[in-house]
Protein backbone atom coordinates (compact mmCIF):
# COMPACT_ATOMS: atom_id res chain seq x y z
CA UNK A 1 0.00 0.00 0.00
CA UNK A 2 2.79 2.37 0.87
CA UNK A 3 4.50 1.53 -2.44
CA UNK A 4 1.32 2.23 -4.40
CA UNK A 5 0.80 5.53 -2.57
CA UNK A 6 4.36 6.52 -3.26
CA UNK A 7 3.98 5.57 -6.91
CA UNK A 8 0.80 7.60 -7.28
CA UNK A 9 2.45 10.50 -5.51
CA UNK A 10 5.32 10.39 -7.95
CA UNK A 11 3.01 10.29 -11.00
CA UNK A 12 0.84 13.27 -10.01
CA UNK A 13 3.37 16.03 -10.85
CA UNK A 14 4.04 14.41 -14.24
CA UNK A 15 0.30 14.26 -15.09
CA UNK A 16 -0.18 17.90 -14.17
CA UNK A 17 2.76 18.92 -16.32
CA UNK A 18 1.42 16.94 -19.29
CA UNK A 19 -2.01 18.53 -19.01
CA UNK A 20 -0.44 21.98 -18.88
CA UNK A 21 1.63 21.36 -21.97
CA UNK A 22 -1.37 19.88 -23.81
CA UNK A 23 -3.51 22.86 -22.87
CA UNK A 24 -0.81 25.24 -24.04
CA UNK A 25 -0.52 23.42 -27.34
CA UNK A 26 -4.26 23.64 -27.84
CA UNK A 27 -4.24 27.38 -27.23
CA UNK A 28 -1.29 27.91 -29.55
CA UNK A 29 -2.90 25.74 -32.23
CA UNK A 30 -6.19 27.61 -32.03
CA UNK A 31 -4.49 30.96 -32.36
CA UNK A 32 -2.24 29.68 -35.14
CA UNK A 33 -5.27 28.24 -36.96
CA UNK A 34 -7.05 31.57 -36.77
CA UNK A 35 -4.13 33.79 -37.76
CA UNK A 36 -2.68 31.68 -40.57
CA UNK A 37 -5.75 29.85 -41.80
CA UNK A 38 -6.08 29.36 -45.58
CA UNK A 39 -9.04 31.75 -45.51
CA UNK A 40 -9.55 35.23 -44.11
CA UNK A 41 -11.35 35.92 -40.83
CA UNK A 42 -12.58 39.20 -39.38
CA UNK A 43 -15.05 40.39 -36.80
CA UNK A 44 -16.81 43.73 -37.05
CA UNK A 45 -19.07 45.79 -34.88
CA UNK A 46 -22.63 46.23 -36.06
CA UNK A 47 -21.68 49.49 -37.82
CA UNK A 48 -19.06 47.59 -39.79
CA UNK A 49 -15.98 48.76 -37.87
CA UNK A 50 -13.33 46.04 -37.93
CA UNK A 51 -12.57 44.76 -34.40
CA UNK A 52 -10.46 41.71 -35.28
CA UNK A 53 -8.79 40.42 -38.42
CA UNK A 54 -6.43 37.52 -39.08
CA UNK A 55 -2.99 37.64 -40.67
CA UNK A 56 -4.06 35.78 -43.80
CA UNK A 57 -6.55 38.47 -44.77
CA UNK A 58 -4.11 41.26 -43.86
CA UNK A 59 -1.52 39.70 -46.17
CA UNK A 60 -4.06 39.57 -49.01
CA UNK A 61 -4.93 43.23 -48.47
CA UNK A 62 -1.32 44.36 -48.03
CA UNK A 63 -2.27 46.15 -44.77
CA UNK A 64 -1.10 46.02 -41.16
CA UNK A 65 -3.28 45.36 -38.16
CA UNK A 66 -2.95 48.92 -36.74
CA UNK A 67 -4.10 50.32 -40.11
CA UNK A 68 -7.26 48.27 -40.02
CA UNK A 69 -8.51 47.45 -36.53
CA UNK A 70 -10.71 50.22 -35.16
CA UNK A 71 -9.91 52.45 -38.13
CA UNK A 72 -11.60 50.84 -41.12
CA UNK A 73 -14.97 49.34 -41.86
CA UNK A 74 -15.54 46.17 -43.82
CA UNK A 75 -16.87 48.14 -46.78
CA UNK A 76 -13.56 50.07 -46.91
CA UNK A 77 -11.90 46.83 -47.98
CA UNK A 78 -14.22 46.43 -50.99
CA UNK A 79 -13.92 47.73 -54.53
CA UNK A 80 -16.47 50.26 -55.77
CA UNK A 81 -18.55 47.54 -57.34
CA UNK A 82 -18.19 45.31 -54.28
CA UNK A 83 -19.22 48.12 -51.98
CA UNK A 84 -22.29 48.88 -54.11
CA UNK A 85 -23.36 45.22 -54.06
CA UNK A 86 -22.73 45.04 -50.30
CA UNK A 87 -24.93 48.04 -49.60
CA UNK A 88 -27.78 47.04 -51.93
CA UNK A 89 -27.85 43.26 -51.41
CA UNK A 90 -25.40 41.83 -48.91
CA UNK A 91 -26.12 44.08 -45.90
CA UNK A 92 -29.94 44.03 -46.23
CA UNK A 93 -29.91 40.25 -46.61
CA UNK A 94 -27.67 39.86 -43.54
CA UNK A 95 -29.89 42.16 -41.49
CA UNK A 96 -33.00 40.24 -42.53
CA UNK A 97 -31.72 36.68 -42.14
CA UNK A 98 -28.85 37.00 -39.68
CA UNK A 99 -26.45 35.10 -41.95
CA UNK A 100 -25.44 34.95 -45.59
CA UNK A 101 -23.25 32.39 -47.28
CA UNK A 102 -21.07 32.24 -50.39
CA UNK A 103 -21.67 35.78 -51.69
CA UNK A 104 -19.20 36.86 -54.40
CA UNK A 105 -17.49 40.20 -53.74
CA UNK A 106 -14.27 41.93 -54.78
CA UNK A 107 -11.62 43.18 -52.29
CA UNK A 108 -9.00 45.89 -52.87
CA UNK A 109 -6.01 43.58 -52.43
CA UNK A 110 -2.28 44.33 -52.49
CA UNK A 111 -2.00 42.93 -56.02
CA UNK A 112 -5.18 44.53 -57.33
CA UNK A 113 -8.76 43.34 -57.33
CA UNK A 114 -9.23 40.08 -55.42
CA UNK A 115 -12.39 38.04 -56.06
CA UNK A 116 -13.63 36.39 -52.86
CA UNK A 117 -16.60 34.43 -51.52
CA UNK A 118 -17.91 35.90 -48.27
CA UNK A 119 -19.89 34.23 -45.49
CA UNK A 120 -21.14 36.36 -42.57
CA UNK A 121 -23.11 35.58 -39.42
CA UNK A 122 -24.48 37.92 -36.78
CA UNK A 123 -23.52 36.97 -33.19
CA UNK A 124 -26.21 37.93 -30.66
CA UNK A 125 -26.42 38.30 -26.90
CA UNK A 126 -28.43 35.95 -24.71
CA UNK A 127 -31.47 38.20 -25.05
CA UNK A 128 -31.16 38.21 -28.84
CA UNK A 129 -29.55 41.57 -29.34
CA UNK A 130 -27.01 41.79 -32.22
CA UNK A 131 -23.49 42.05 -30.86
CA UNK A 132 -21.03 41.69 -33.72
CA UNK A 133 -20.59 40.18 -37.18
CA UNK A 134 -18.20 37.32 -37.86
CA UNK A 135 -17.10 37.03 -41.46
CA UNK A 136 -15.14 34.37 -43.34
CA UNK A 137 -13.49 35.28 -46.66
CA UNK A 138 -12.43 32.65 -49.20
CA UNK A 139 -10.01 33.35 -52.04
CA UNK A 140 -12.02 32.86 -55.26
CA UNK A 141 -9.30 33.64 -57.78
CA UNK A 142 -9.12 30.05 -58.98
CA UNK A 143 -12.88 29.84 -59.21
CA UNK A 144 -13.10 33.19 -60.99
CA UNK A 145 -10.36 32.10 -63.40
CA UNK A 146 -12.29 28.88 -64.00
CA UNK A 147 -15.53 30.77 -64.57
CA UNK A 148 -13.76 33.20 -66.89
CA UNK A 149 -12.26 30.35 -68.85
CA UNK A 150 -15.62 28.57 -68.91
CA UNK A 151 -17.27 31.74 -70.20
CA UNK A 152 -14.58 32.14 -72.85
CA UNK A 153 -15.01 28.55 -73.95
CA UNK A 154 -18.78 29.00 -74.00
CA UNK A 155 -18.45 32.07 -76.20
CA UNK A 156 -16.08 30.17 -78.48
CA UNK A 157 -18.56 27.30 -78.65
CA UNK A 158 -21.42 29.67 -79.46
CA UNK A 159 -19.35 31.33 -82.16
CA UNK A 160 -18.39 27.92 -83.56
CA UNK A 161 -22.06 26.93 -83.53
CA UNK A 162 -23.02 30.12 -85.36
CA UNK A 163 -20.32 29.51 -87.95
CA UNK A 164 -21.43 25.89 -88.30
CA UNK A 165 -25.05 26.95 -88.81
CA UNK A 166 -23.97 29.52 -91.39
CA UNK A 167 -21.84 26.89 -93.14
CA UNK A 168 -24.74 24.44 -93.01
CA UNK A 169 -27.09 26.99 -94.55
CA UNK A 170 -24.59 27.70 -97.32
CA UNK A 171 -24.14 23.96 -97.84
CA UNK A 172 -27.89 23.42 -98.02
CA UNK A 173 -28.20 26.23 -100.55
CA UNK A 174 -25.42 24.71 -102.66
CA UNK A 175 -26.97 21.25 -102.40
CA UNK A 176 -30.37 22.64 -103.34
CA UNK A 177 -28.90 24.29 -106.42
CA UNK A 178 -27.07 21.09 -107.38
CA UNK A 179 -30.19 19.02 -106.75
CA UNK A 180 -32.20 21.33 -108.99
CA UNK A 181 -29.59 20.98 -111.72
CA UNK A 182 -30.14 17.22 -111.63
CA UNK A 183 -33.85 17.73 -112.39
CA UNK A 184 -35.62 19.57 -115.19
CA UNK A 185 -36.53 23.13 -114.14
CA UNK A 186 -40.08 22.51 -115.35
CA UNK A 187 -41.93 19.98 -117.44
CA UNK A 188 -42.57 20.86 -121.08
CA UNK A 189 -46.11 21.33 -122.33
CA UNK A 190 -47.53 18.49 -124.42
CA UNK A 191 -50.54 19.20 -126.60
CA UNK A 192 -53.51 17.18 -125.41
CA UNK A 193 -51.82 16.11 -122.17
CA UNK A 194 -51.04 17.32 -118.66
CA UNK A 195 -47.90 16.72 -116.63
CA UNK A 196 -46.87 17.42 -113.06
CA UNK A 197 -43.81 16.46 -111.00
CA UNK A 198 -42.60 16.85 -107.42
CA UNK A 199 -39.39 16.10 -105.55
CA UNK A 200 -39.54 15.67 -101.77
CA UNK A 201 -36.19 15.86 -99.96
CA UNK A 202 -35.98 13.75 -96.80
CA UNK A 203 -32.68 15.33 -95.70
CA UNK A 204 -31.58 18.81 -96.83
CA UNK A 205 -27.98 17.92 -95.91
CA UNK A 206 -27.60 15.12 -98.46
CA UNK A 207 -27.95 14.97 -102.21
CA UNK A 208 -30.61 12.50 -103.23
CA UNK A 209 -30.35 10.03 -106.05
CA UNK A 210 -33.92 10.25 -107.40
CA UNK A 211 -34.45 11.68 -110.88
CA UNK A 212 -37.07 12.20 -113.56
CA UNK A 213 -37.42 13.87 -116.97
CA UNK A 214 -39.81 14.49 -119.84
CA UNK A 215 -38.58 15.56 -123.28
CA UNK A 216 -39.59 15.40 -126.98
CA UNK A 217 -38.31 12.69 -129.31
CA UNK A 218 -39.79 14.03 -132.51
CA UNK A 219 -42.86 15.92 -133.67
CA UNK A 220 -45.30 13.29 -132.40
CA UNK A 221 -43.62 11.42 -129.56
CA UNK A 222 -42.33 12.20 -126.06
CA UNK A 223 -39.98 10.28 -123.78
CA UNK A 224 -40.16 10.17 -120.01
CA UNK A 225 -38.25 8.42 -117.25
CA UNK A 226 -38.09 8.27 -113.48
CA UNK A 227 -35.61 6.39 -111.31
CA UNK A 228 -33.57 6.08 -108.17
CA UNK A 229 -29.79 5.77 -107.85
CA UNK A 230 -28.45 3.69 -104.97
CA UNK A 231 -26.96 5.84 -102.20
CA UNK A 232 -26.76 9.54 -101.44
CA UNK A 233 -24.22 12.30 -101.59
CA UNK A 234 -21.79 13.43 -104.30
CA UNK A 235 -21.17 9.90 -105.60
CA UNK A 236 -24.90 9.30 -106.08
CA UNK A 237 -25.22 12.71 -107.73
CA UNK A 238 -22.49 11.78 -110.21
CA UNK A 239 -24.33 8.56 -111.09
CA UNK A 240 -27.59 10.48 -111.40
CA UNK A 241 -26.04 12.94 -113.83
CA UNK A 242 -24.53 10.12 -115.92
CA UNK A 243 -27.85 8.23 -115.88
CA UNK A 244 -29.92 11.19 -117.07
CA UNK A 245 -27.45 12.02 -119.81
CA UNK A 246 -27.30 8.38 -120.98
CA UNK A 247 -31.08 7.94 -121.02
CA UNK A 248 -31.57 11.10 -123.06
CA UNK A 249 -28.82 10.24 -125.52
CA UNK A 250 -29.95 6.62 -125.90
CA UNK A 251 -33.59 7.65 -126.41
CA UNK A 252 -32.70 10.04 -129.22
CA UNK A 253 -30.73 7.26 -130.92
CA UNK A 254 -33.31 4.48 -130.44
CA UNK A 255 -36.34 5.20 -128.22
CA UNK A 256 -37.38 1.57 -127.76
CA UNK A 257 -37.72 1.31 -123.93
CA UNK A 258 -35.93 -2.04 -123.56
CA UNK A 259 -33.08 -0.84 -125.80
CA UNK A 260 -32.69 2.39 -123.81
CA UNK A 261 -32.49 0.58 -120.48
CA UNK A 262 -30.05 -1.98 -121.93
CA UNK A 263 -27.79 0.85 -123.06
CA UNK A 264 -27.92 2.42 -119.60
CA UNK A 265 -27.04 -0.91 -118.00
CA UNK A 266 -23.99 -1.26 -120.25
CA UNK A 267 -22.77 2.25 -119.47
CA UNK A 268 -23.18 1.93 -115.68
CA UNK A 269 -21.66 -1.54 -115.52
CA UNK A 270 -18.64 -0.53 -117.59
CA UNK A 271 -18.15 2.66 -115.59
CA UNK A 272 -18.55 1.17 -112.10
CA UNK A 273 -17.40 -2.45 -112.42
CA UNK A 274 -13.97 -1.95 -110.80
CA UNK A 275 -14.94 -2.41 -107.14
CA UNK A 276 -17.18 0.64 -106.67
CA UNK A 277 -20.42 -0.89 -107.90
CA UNK A 278 -23.15 1.63 -108.64
CA UNK A 279 -26.63 0.82 -109.84
CA UNK A 280 -30.10 2.27 -110.15
CA UNK A 281 -33.72 1.44 -110.79
CA UNK A 282 -35.66 3.22 -113.51
CA UNK A 283 -38.78 3.26 -115.66
CA UNK A 284 -38.42 4.56 -119.19
CA UNK A 285 -41.34 5.14 -121.53
CA UNK A 286 -42.56 6.74 -124.73
CA UNK A 287 -45.79 8.71 -125.08
CA UNK A 288 -47.50 8.70 -128.48
CA UNK A 289 -50.56 10.93 -128.54
CA UNK A 290 -53.22 9.73 -130.94
CA UNK A 291 -56.63 11.30 -131.56
CA UNK A 292 -58.60 10.85 -128.36
CA UNK A 293 -55.99 8.88 -126.39
CA UNK A 294 -52.25 8.40 -125.70
CA UNK A 295 -50.40 5.14 -126.27
CA UNK A 296 -47.70 4.39 -123.67
CA UNK A 297 -44.77 2.04 -124.31
CA UNK A 298 -42.50 1.48 -121.32
CA UNK A 299 -40.04 -0.84 -119.57
CA UNK A 300 -38.78 -1.07 -116.00
CA UNK A 301 -35.44 -1.95 -114.52
CA UNK A 302 -36.07 -3.07 -110.95
CA UNK A 303 -38.38 -0.13 -110.28
CA UNK A 304 -41.78 -0.10 -108.50
CA UNK A 305 -44.66 -0.54 -110.92
CA UNK A 306 -46.37 2.52 -112.32
CA UNK A 307 -49.92 3.23 -111.13
CA UNK A 308 -52.79 4.22 -113.41
CA UNK A 309 -55.64 6.33 -112.06
CA UNK A 310 -58.50 5.80 -114.49
CA UNK A 311 -61.13 8.36 -115.33
CA UNK A 312 -63.79 6.18 -113.68
CA UNK A 313 -62.00 6.52 -110.33
CA UNK A 314 -60.34 3.11 -110.19
CA UNK A 315 -56.61 2.73 -109.63
CA UNK A 316 -54.33 -0.18 -110.43
CA UNK A 317 -50.70 -0.96 -111.11
CA UNK A 318 -49.29 -1.56 -114.58
CA UNK A 319 -47.22 -4.74 -114.27
CA UNK A 320 -43.66 -4.55 -115.66
CA UNK A 321 -42.31 -8.04 -115.00
CA UNK A 322 -38.76 -9.25 -115.50
CA UNK A 323 -37.07 -5.92 -114.86
CA UNK A 324 -33.60 -6.28 -113.31
CA UNK A 325 -31.48 -3.75 -111.41
CA UNK A 326 -29.58 -1.55 -113.82
CA UNK A 327 -25.77 -1.64 -113.69
CA UNK A 328 -25.18 -4.76 -111.58
CA UNK A 329 -24.77 -7.45 -114.28
CA UNK A 330 -23.17 -7.15 -117.72
CA UNK A 331 -26.14 -8.87 -119.42
CA UNK A 332 -29.73 -8.09 -118.41
CA UNK A 333 -33.19 -8.54 -119.83
CA UNK A 334 -36.03 -6.04 -119.73
CA UNK A 335 -39.66 -6.64 -120.69
CA UNK A 336 -41.78 -4.04 -122.44
CA UNK A 337 -45.24 -3.08 -121.21
CA UNK A 338 -48.01 -1.20 -123.01
CA UNK A 339 -51.08 0.72 -121.94
CA UNK A 340 -53.39 3.38 -123.27
CA UNK A 341 -54.44 6.55 -121.51
CA UNK A 342 -57.96 7.74 -122.24
CA UNK A 343 -59.45 11.10 -121.28
CA UNK A 344 -59.44 11.40 -117.48
CA UNK A 345 -56.65 8.81 -117.02
CA UNK A 346 -53.41 9.63 -115.18
CA UNK A 347 -50.18 7.62 -115.15
CA UNK A 348 -48.23 7.95 -111.87
CA UNK A 349 -44.55 7.12 -111.47
CA UNK A 350 -42.86 7.31 -108.06
CA UNK A 351 -39.72 6.22 -106.23
CA UNK A 352 -39.76 3.84 -103.27
CA UNK A 353 -39.33 6.61 -100.71
CA UNK A 354 -43.13 6.89 -100.88
CA UNK A 355 -44.07 3.23 -100.39
CA UNK A 356 -41.28 2.57 -97.86
CA UNK A 357 -42.29 5.40 -95.53
CA UNK A 358 -42.95 4.34 -91.93
CA UNK A 359 -46.38 4.99 -90.44
CA UNK A 360 -48.21 4.50 -87.17
CA UNK A 361 -46.96 3.58 -83.68
CA UNK A 362 -45.44 0.37 -85.04
CA UNK A 363 -43.71 2.25 -87.88
CA UNK A 364 -45.04 -0.13 -90.49
CA UNK A 365 -44.26 0.27 -94.20
CA UNK A 366 -46.80 2.38 -96.03
CA UNK A 367 -46.77 -0.06 -98.96
CA UNK A 368 -48.19 -0.28 -102.45
CA UNK A 369 -51.68 -1.34 -101.34
CA UNK A 370 -52.04 1.80 -99.22
CA UNK A 371 -50.84 3.93 -102.13
CA UNK A 372 -53.38 2.39 -104.51
CA UNK A 373 -56.17 2.92 -101.96
CA UNK A 374 -55.05 6.52 -101.41
CA UNK A 375 -55.10 7.31 -105.12
CA UNK A 376 -58.47 5.59 -105.64
CA UNK A 377 -59.94 7.64 -102.79
CA UNK A 378 -59.37 10.88 -104.72
CA UNK A 379 -61.44 12.00 -107.70
CA UNK A 380 -59.71 11.54 -111.08
CA UNK A 381 -59.13 15.26 -111.68
CA UNK A 382 -55.75 15.02 -113.37
CA UNK A 383 -51.99 15.05 -112.61
CA UNK A 384 -51.87 18.39 -110.79
CA UNK A 385 -54.54 17.46 -108.25
CA UNK A 386 -53.01 14.01 -107.76
CA UNK A 387 -49.49 15.37 -107.14
CA UNK A 388 -50.89 17.97 -104.75
CA UNK A 389 -52.59 15.23 -102.72
CA UNK A 390 -49.45 13.08 -102.71
CA UNK A 391 -47.31 16.05 -101.65
CA UNK A 392 -49.53 16.53 -98.59
CA UNK A 393 -49.28 12.79 -97.91
CA UNK A 394 -45.46 12.92 -97.96
CA UNK A 395 -45.41 15.90 -95.62
CA UNK A 396 -47.73 14.07 -93.24
CA UNK A 397 -45.26 11.21 -92.88
CA UNK A 398 -42.93 13.50 -90.90
CA UNK A 399 -39.85 11.68 -89.64
CA UNK A 400 -41.30 8.44 -90.98
CA UNK A 401 -40.03 9.45 -94.41
CA UNK A 402 -36.40 8.28 -94.51
CA UNK A 403 -35.72 8.56 -98.23
CA UNK A 404 -36.19 11.16 -100.94
CA UNK A 405 -39.22 10.74 -103.17
CA UNK A 406 -39.72 11.72 -106.80
CA UNK A 407 -43.19 11.87 -108.35
CA UNK A 408 -44.14 12.19 -112.02
CA UNK A 409 -47.76 12.20 -113.20
CA UNK A 410 -48.82 12.27 -116.87
CA UNK A 411 -52.44 12.32 -117.95
CA UNK A 412 -55.03 13.07 -120.56
CA UNK A 413 -57.55 15.77 -119.62
CA UNK A 414 -61.10 14.60 -119.20
CA UNK A 415 -63.50 15.63 -121.93
CA UNK A 416 -66.00 18.19 -120.53
CA UNK A 417 -69.59 17.13 -120.66
CA UNK A 418 -71.67 18.89 -123.34
CA UNK A 419 -75.34 19.47 -122.77
CA UNK A 420 -77.77 19.66 -125.70
CA UNK A 421 -79.58 22.93 -126.15
CA UNK A 422 -83.37 22.93 -126.13
CA UNK A 423 -85.76 25.58 -127.36
CA UNK A 424 -86.06 28.51 -125.00
CA UNK A 425 -82.33 28.57 -124.09
CA UNK A 426 -82.41 25.66 -121.59
CA UNK A 427 -80.43 22.41 -121.60
CA UNK A 428 -81.29 18.77 -121.39
Secondary structure, 3 states (H helix, E strand, C coil): CHHHHHHHHHHHHHHHHHHHHHHHHHHHHHHHHHHCCCCEEEEECCCCEEEEECHHHHHHHCCCHHHHCCCCEHHHHECHHHHHHHHHHHHHHHHHHCEEEEEEEEEEECCEEEEEEEEEEEEECCCCCEEEEEEEEEECHHHHHHHHHHHHHHHHHHHHHHHHHHHHHHHHHHHHHHHHHCCCCCCCCCCCCEEEEEEECCCCCCCCCEEEEEEECCCCEEEEEEEEECCCCHHHHHHHHHHHHHHHHHHHHCCCHHHHHHHHHHHHHHHCCCCCCCCEEEEEEEEEEECCEEEEEEEEECCCCEEEECCCCCEEEECCCCCCCECCCCCCCCCEEEEEEECCCEEEEECHHHHCCEECCCCEECHHHHHHHHHHCCCCCCHHHHHHHHHHHHHHCHHHCCCCEEEEEEECCCCCCCCCECCCCCEC
